[in-house]
Amino acid sequence: MKKFAAFLAIVVAVMFSAGVVISAEAPGKVTIKEIQKTKPPVVFDHKAHTTRAKACKDCHHKNEPGKEQKCSACHKASAEGKTVALKDAFHTTCRDCHKKMKGPTKCDDCHKK
């Protein structure tokens, strides 16, 4: 039983350390302004979101761990084939998560004047 408890403590410590390392490498505040037309840009606190998301893959769904790219690397201003447009990707992913996590969901909550 003591061996199992020690093993479990090591696993938890490694997992916690990995989360801290990943969060440490994440950018702080990012201004999303690639597709602005009528609303102000969104100032996105990426570092704060790393504590809320279970894994980077929740948002960076196609990237390998440690090789995450900006959303605009795949999602362009207009949809291309099965890849949705950047605006639709943000609105779908962000709003769906915000609804689940009780975050802001109205336009002006994120697009602040």
Rosetta silent file (secondary structure, phi, psi, omega in degrees, C-alpha in Angstrom):
SEQUENCE: MKKFAAFLAIVVAVMFSAGVVISAEAPGKVTIKEIQKTKPPVVFDHKAHTTRAKACKDCHHKNEPGKEQKCSACHKASAEGKTVALKDAFHTTCRDCHKKMKGPTKCDDCHKK
SCORE:     score description
SCORE:     0.000 S_00000001
   1 L     0.000  -38.968  179.557    0.000    0.000    0.000 S_00000001
   2 H   -65.094  -36.894  179.148    2.861    2.382    0.798 S_00000001
   3 H   -65.192  -41.379  179.344    4.420    1.721   -2.610 S_00000001
   4 H   -64.303  -42.930  179.289    1.130    2.526   -4.345 S_00000001
   5 H   -63.270  -41.305  178.290    0.736    5.760   -2.368 S_00000001
   6 H   -64.895  -43.427  177.982    4.310    6.787   -3.232 S_00000001
   7 H   -60.779  -44.923 -179.950    3.712    5.958   -6.903 S_00000001
   8 H   -63.042  -40.248  178.503    0.476    7.935   -6.907 S_00000001
   9 H   -63.276  -39.468  178.369    2.213   10.928   -5.299 S_00000001
  10 H   -66.097  -44.125  179.117    4.900   10.858   -8.001 S_00000001
  11 H   -60.499  -45.871  179.468    2.311   10.676  -10.785 S_00000001
  12 H   -62.838  -42.449 -179.732    0.379   13.623   -9.342 S_00000001
  13 H   -63.204  -42.410  179.312    3.595   15.649   -8.919 S_00000001
  14 H   -65.153  -44.360  179.736    4.666   14.975  -12.526 S_00000001
  15 H   -63.621  -42.672  178.767    1.236   15.885  -13.899 S_00000001
  16 H   -63.680  -43.254  179.645    1.143   19.110  -11.841 S_00000001
  17 H   -62.555  -40.437  178.885    4.667   20.018  -12.955 S_00000001
  18 H   -62.098  -41.723  178.338    3.773   19.459  -16.612 S_00000001
  19 H   -63.276  -39.514  179.184    0.805   21.802  -16.261 S_00000001
  20 H   -67.391  -42.001  179.317    2.975   24.474  -14.679 S_00000001
  21 H   -64.051  -45.292  179.521    5.611   24.144  -17.420 S_00000001
  22 H   -62.725  -44.907  179.603    2.989   24.339  -20.177 S_00000001
  23 H   -63.910  -35.509 -178.645    1.339   27.356  -18.535 S_00000001
  24 H   -65.746  -30.820 -178.510    4.713   29.044  -18.117 S_00000001
  25 H   -85.809  -14.665 -177.811    5.325   28.834  -21.871 S_00000001
  26 L   -70.966  143.659  177.544    1.872   30.117  -22.819 S_00000001
  27 L   -65.983  159.348  178.063    1.636   33.739  -23.912 S_00000001
  28 L   -77.632 -113.151  179.077    0.014   36.233  -21.553 S_00000001
  29 E   -86.837  135.526 -178.801   -2.564   38.556  -23.048 S_00000001
  30 E  -123.396  136.467  175.461   -3.145   38.252  -26.781 S_00000001
  31 E   -99.526  118.761 -179.616   -5.103   40.693  -28.921 S_00000001
  32 E   -91.588  107.922 -175.413   -7.194   38.898  -31.525 S_00000001
  33 L  -137.469   14.598 -176.592   -7.498   41.346  -34.389 S_00000001
  34 L   -66.724  -28.774 -170.205   -7.018   39.321  -37.583 S_00000001
  35 L  -125.645   22.422 -175.930  -10.655   39.487  -38.708 S_00000001
  36 L   -69.415  132.768  175.285  -12.064   42.675  -37.228 S_00000001
  37 L  -126.952  -56.209 -176.261  -14.651   44.478  -39.334 S_00000001
  38 L  -117.515  -27.531 -178.371  -17.262   46.093  -37.101 S_00000001
  39 L   -98.106  153.571  175.963  -16.460   45.048  -33.526 S_00000001
  40 L   -64.888  158.133  177.614  -13.357   46.015  -31.516 S_00000001
  41 L   -61.609  160.615  178.426  -10.577   43.409  -31.196 S_00000001
  42 E   -99.843  126.376  172.874  -10.740   40.861  -28.394 S_00000001
  43 E   -93.489  113.627 -171.615   -8.080   41.000  -25.691 S_00000001
  44 E  -109.341  121.365  178.725   -7.711   37.374  -24.709 S_00000001
  45 E   -86.814   87.672 -175.894   -5.922   36.404  -21.497 S_00000001
  46 H   -61.421  -43.854 -178.418   -4.342   33.198  -22.754 S_00000001
  47 H   -60.659  -40.303  178.203   -2.426   32.516  -19.560 S_00000001
  48 H   -65.559  -35.187 -179.754   -5.623   32.707  -17.468 S_00000001
  49 H   -70.847  -23.781  178.689   -7.350   30.278  -19.827 S_00000001
  50 H   -66.545  -21.107  177.485   -4.565   27.707  -19.364 S_00000001
  51 L   -85.946  -16.500 -177.930   -5.783   27.276  -15.785 S_00000001
  52 L   -97.410  -37.207 -179.542   -9.377   26.721  -16.923 S_00000001
  53 L   -73.707  146.939  178.995   -8.931   24.424  -19.920 S_00000001
  54 L   -72.526  -35.910 -179.206   -8.252   20.779  -19.186 S_00000001
  55 L  -154.582  155.788  178.190   -5.644   20.579  -21.945 S_00000001
  56 H   -57.130  -33.032 -177.463   -4.186   22.738  -24.709 S_00000001
  57 H   -64.494  -16.818  176.493   -5.834   20.358  -27.172 S_00000001
  58 H   -58.247  -37.444  178.958   -9.264   21.652  -26.045 S_00000001
  59 L  -106.207  -45.818 -179.969   -8.646   24.707  -28.233 S_00000001
  60 L   -87.639   65.566 -166.592   -5.584   23.763  -30.286 S_00000001
  61 L   -66.731  -20.908 -177.247   -7.369   20.628  -31.430 S_00000001
  62 L  -106.851   -4.262 -174.821   -5.127   19.664  -34.369 S_00000001
  63 L   -95.451  146.280  175.767   -1.709   20.500  -32.890 S_00000001
  64 L   -72.646  148.748  178.218    0.691   18.165  -31.154 S_00000001
  65 L   -55.351  132.161 -179.238    1.459   19.003  -27.507 S_00000001
  66 L    86.854   -8.417 -179.456    4.186   21.628  -27.336 S_00000001
  67 L  -122.926   31.428 -178.029    3.697   22.603  -31.002 S_00000001
  68 L   -66.308  141.970  179.248    0.506   24.623  -30.662 S_00000001
  69 L  -117.714  167.034  173.836   -0.077   27.314  -33.269 S_00000001
  70 L   -62.887  150.737  179.079   -2.291   30.367  -33.475 S_00000001
  71 H   -56.514  -35.977 -177.456   -5.838   29.563  -34.587 S_00000001
  72 H   -70.067   -7.534  175.544   -5.252   31.607  -37.742 S_00000001
  73 H   -66.487  -31.588  179.065   -2.569   29.149  -38.853 S_00000001
  74 L  -110.676  -41.378 -176.781   -5.383   26.823  -39.973 S_00000001
  75 L   -90.885  119.151 -178.984   -8.536   28.940  -39.839 S_00000001
  76 L  -100.845  178.864 -178.147   -8.563   31.726  -42.432 S_00000001
  77 L   -58.484  -35.528  177.814  -10.932   34.662  -42.931 S_00000001
  78 L  -116.657  153.073  177.914  -13.141   32.475  -45.141 S_00000001
  79 L   -62.935  143.161  177.827  -13.974   28.789  -44.795 S_00000001
  80 E  -130.226  106.332 -177.732  -11.742   26.481  -46.828 S_00000001
  81 L    63.011 -124.662 -179.611  -13.164   23.021  -47.477 S_00000001
  82 L   -87.420   -5.391  179.978  -14.041   21.435  -44.136 S_00000001
  83 E   -86.157  120.133 -177.220  -12.069   24.051  -42.173 S_00000001
  84 L   -72.660  158.742  178.389  -14.416   26.705  -40.797 S_00000001
  85 L   -63.564  154.683 -177.536  -13.646   30.413  -41.009 S_00000001
  86 H   -56.958  -46.315  179.558  -11.641   31.960  -38.157 S_00000001
  87 H   -58.837  -45.212  179.702  -14.568   34.017  -36.860 S_00000001
  88 H   -65.956  -37.272  178.548  -16.812   30.935  -36.784 S_00000001
  89 H   -63.200  -47.034  178.499  -14.103   28.882  -35.075 S_00000001
  90 H   -62.461  -50.957 -175.127  -13.679   31.490  -32.335 S_00000001
  91 H   -62.697  -41.624  179.887  -17.382   32.070  -31.853 S_00000001
  92 H   -68.388  -53.400 -176.004  -18.258   28.374  -31.750 S_00000001
  93 H   -65.308  -48.350 -175.794  -15.372   27.216  -29.577 S_00000001
  94 H   -68.605  -49.376 -177.434  -15.299   30.196  -27.215 S_00000001
  95 H   -65.377  -40.514  179.072  -19.028   30.657  -26.731 S_00000001
  96 H   -60.954  -43.289  179.225  -19.701   26.937  -26.272 S_00000001
  97 H   -68.122  -42.572  179.408  -17.005   26.732  -23.615 S_00000001
  98 H   -61.668  -36.458  177.100  -18.133   29.973  -21.977 S_00000001
  99 H   -63.407  -43.539 -179.564  -21.688   28.617  -21.759 S_00000001
 100 H   -67.406  -40.146 -173.670  -20.435   25.471  -20.002 S_00000001
 101 H   -95.599    6.019  179.740  -18.045   27.349  -17.703 S_00000001
 102 L    62.914   39.580  176.468  -20.404   30.289  -17.038 S_00000001
 103 L   -93.580 -177.551 -179.881  -18.122   32.775  -18.821 S_00000001
 104 L   -66.490  140.490 -179.281  -19.117   35.821  -20.871 S_00000001
 105 L  -129.727   -6.427  179.735  -21.284   35.054  -23.904 S_00000001
 106 L   -90.226  150.420 -176.499  -22.489   38.444  -25.163 S_00000001
 107 H   -49.097  -53.707 -174.718  -20.651   40.260  -27.966 S_00000001
 108 H   -70.628  -11.194  175.951  -19.646   43.274  -25.872 S_00000001
 109 H   -67.946  -34.448 -179.049  -18.341   41.046  -23.066 S_00000001
 110 H  -104.457  -39.912  178.398  -15.362   40.106  -25.243 S_00000001
 111 L   -88.997   78.297 -175.332  -15.394   42.872  -27.865 S_00000001
 112 L   -83.205  139.869  179.975  -14.918   45.728  -25.402 S_00000001
 113 L   -82.255    0.000    0.000  -15.105   49.299  -26.616 S_00000001
